[in-house]
Amino acid sequence: MIWFVLAWFLERVHLKVGAFSYGIEFSGIGAIDDVLDGTAKAPMAYRVLVPWLIDLVERICPTLKPHRLSVLYEPLKIALTGCALWAVAYGLGVRSALLIAAMLPATFLFDYWDWTGEMIGVALAFSGMPGWVAAGGMVAAMSRPETALLGSVVYWLETRDAAGALWGAGATLATIVAVRLITGKRELYCERWMWRQNWQDLQAILQNRPVYLGEISISLLVTVLTLVSVVSGKAGASWPVPVALLVAGWTMARAAETRVFSVCLLWISLLFRR
């Protein structure tokens, strides 16, 4: 229960920080109708977990649709954040979960929920339980499919259980394929490679006041702390995964949106646990 109470508090912060982005086409609640009617572009088109769940409830109880934000969307975001914190506590321990709850607000900006599925998938991989790896991978596959298989990689690196890793990867890949078959192939709404934009953001970093609290500055801080965890050995056997996430985040995503590095908080938390 504590994780859902913390998630409730965190969503209050997320709502206040990201209120300006509610309704934006490529953001969280703003993308739901486009995902459901088949007009959303990638990658939002493949982030179907929340849209499909909301659509299911609204089909059962149509009178809830006018109250989607307050009755369905926000409670679902709270539930997913609570599940993510629970998964961290289950996989890495209560201390890691509390540390991540404290760090998460620094990653908030736009109205997005997809990071929760990714964190659930990777955090459960630390549990050492193949069944949880498969379940977490399926959730991740419907939330952020581009990184969903990393949970199985983490599990294999930490346990060297190839059979369990293949089981998790199989369930994850099957979910990715199923979603793609249902949604079809979609064009990207942004460039495939974003490193030029990230370089421009870095060049303009001094425009932030104070400079150390700008979005790109927080992403740099998360990057440095993640690398410290890796270099110090605290990241453990799964250290290649956060390195890969950093490379992907700085080259293929908008690094100033710190949420793309949210899952790296798992390894940062290990700096203070091991």
N, C-alpha and C positions, 0 to 999 in steps of 0.2 A: 504493500500500500504506500510506503514512503516514497517510492519512485514515481508514483503517479501524482502524489502531492507536490513533489519537486517539479514534475513536468508541468503541473498547473501553474506554479509560480513562473517557470521558465517561459511558458506560452504567453503569460501576461507581458513579459519583457519583449518577446518576439513580436507580439501584436503592436506594441507601442513603437518599436524600432522600425518595423516593416509595414506600418499601416499605409504608407504612401504607395506601396506596390500591390496592394490588394486590388484585384481586377485587371492587372496588367496581363496581356495575352499570353506571355511566355512565363508567367509566374505560377504560383500554386493554385489558388481558387479560380483565378482568371483563366486557367487552361482547361478546367474540368469539362466544360461544354464542348470545347473544340476536340478534346480527346474522345468524348463520347460520340460526337457526330462524324468523326473521321477526318476532320480538317486540320488537326494539330500537326505541326512539323516536328521533326526529330530535334533533340532527344525527348522532348516532353511527350510526344506521341506514344512512347514506349513506357512511360512512367504511369502505369495504369492502376496501381493498387488503390489509391484514394478515389480516383474517379469511378472505378468499377464498384467499390464498396458503397459509395454515396449513391450511385445509380441504382444499386440493388435495393437499398433502403427506401429510396424515393419511389421505386416501382411498387414496393409493398405498401408504402404509406405516402401517396402523392401530396397530401396536405402539408408535408414537411418541406417540400421543395422551396416555397417562398421564404423559409427560415433556414436555408442551407448553411449559411455562415455560422449562425449562433447555435443551431441545434445539431448539425451534423459535422461541418468542416472543423471548427475549432475543437470540439470534443474528440474528434478522430486524431487531430494533430497532438493533442494532449496524450491520448492513449498510445500513439506511436512513440512519442518521446519517452513516456513512462516505460514502454516495452524496451526501448533502446537502453535506458539506464538499468533496467532489470537485467538485460542481456549482458551488460558490462559487469554488473555485480556477480552474475552467475559465472561468467567466463574468466574475469580477472580479479574479482573481489570487490567488497564494499568500498574500500579506500579509493580504488580506481574510479568507481562510479561517482563517488562524491566529488573527486577532483574534476572529473569531466563535467559534472553538473555546474561546477563553479566556473569552468573555462568556456562553456558553450555560449553564454551571452556575447562574448567577444566575436563569435562567428556569425551572429545574426545580422541580416541586412534586408534582403528581399524575402517575400513570402514564399518559402519553399519548405517542403516536407520530405523530399527524397533522401536527404542525408540520414534520416532515421532508419530506413530500410537497409541502407549500406552498413550502418553501424551495427544493426541487429545481426546481419549476416556475418560480419567479421568478428564481432564480439563472441558470438556463440561458437565460432571456430576454436576459440581458446578453451572451450569447455572440455575438449577431448572426447566428445560424444558424437559419433557419426550421424545419428538421427537429428540432433540439433543443427549440425552443419548443413544437412539437407534442407531442413525446415527454414533455417536462416537464409540459405542460398535462394530458396524460392521467393521469400519475401524481398530479398535484395534484387532478384531478377525482375520483379514488378515495380521496383522503386528506382533503381539506378543500374540497369542491366550492363552498362559498359564496364562496371567493376564487380559485378555479382560473383564471378568465379574466384575472386581473390580470397573469399572465405575458405574454399577448399584448398587453396594454395597455403594459406596460413595453417590450416589443420595439418596438412602433410608436413610442412616444415617443422611444426612443433611436436608432432607425434611420430612421423615417418610411417604412418599407417596408410599405405597406398590404397588398400581396398576401401577403407572408410572415405578417403579423399575422392576416390573415383565415384563412390556412391553419392557423395555430396555434389560433386561436379556434374554427375549425370542428371540429378534432380534439378539442379540449377539450370543446366543447358536446356533440358526439356522444357522448363518454364519459359526461358528466353525464346526458344523456337515457337512455342505455342502462342506467346504474345505477338511475335512477329507475324505469324500466320494470320492471326485475327486482325491485327492493325494494318498489315501490309508495309511495304518499304516506303519511308517518307524522306523528303529532302530536309537537310539541316536548315535551321533558321539563323545559324551563325556560321562563321568560318570554321573549317576543320582544324586549322592550326591557329592558335591565339598568341603565340609567343611575341609577335610584333606589338600587339596591343599591350601585353604585359610589360614589354620593354619600355613602351611609352609611359605606362603608369609609373614605372620605376624612375624614369627620368623626371617625372612631374611630382615625385614624392614630397619635395620640399614645399609644395603648395598647400599641403595639409597643415592645419593649425589646431593643436600641436602636432608636429610631424609624427611622433611616436604613437598617436592614436588613430591615424588614418587607416582605411581598410587594407591598403597594400602593405602598410607597416605591420599590421597584425598578422597578415599572411607571411611576411618575412619572419616574424617572431615564431610562429608555429613551425615554419620551415627549419629555423635554427634549432629550436628545442627538439624537433624530431630527429635531426641529424646528431645532436648531442646524445640522444637516447641510443641511436645506432652506433656511434663511434665509441661510446662508453661501454657498450655491451649490454646495456639494460634492456634493449629491444628484444634480446633473445634470438632464438633460431629463426624467427620470422622476419628479421631485419630487412631482407630484400623487398618485402611488400611495401613498407612505408617509403622506401627510396623510390620504388616504381610509382607510387602515388604522387610523390612530390614532382617527379619528372613529368608525369602526365598532367598534373595540375598546372604547372608553369608553362607547358607547351601547347596543351590542347583545351584548356579551360581559361576562363577569366579569373586570374589569380586574385584580383582584388575582391572577388566574392569569396570570402574566407571559408564559407560553408563547404567549398569543394575540398578543403583539407580537414573537414570535421573528423573523419575517421582516424586521422593521424594523432588525434588526442589520445587514442588508445595507447599508443607507444610512448607518448609524452607522459602519461600517467605512470608508466612503469619506471620513470626516473625517480619517482618518490615511493615506489612500492617495493622494489627489489634491492 
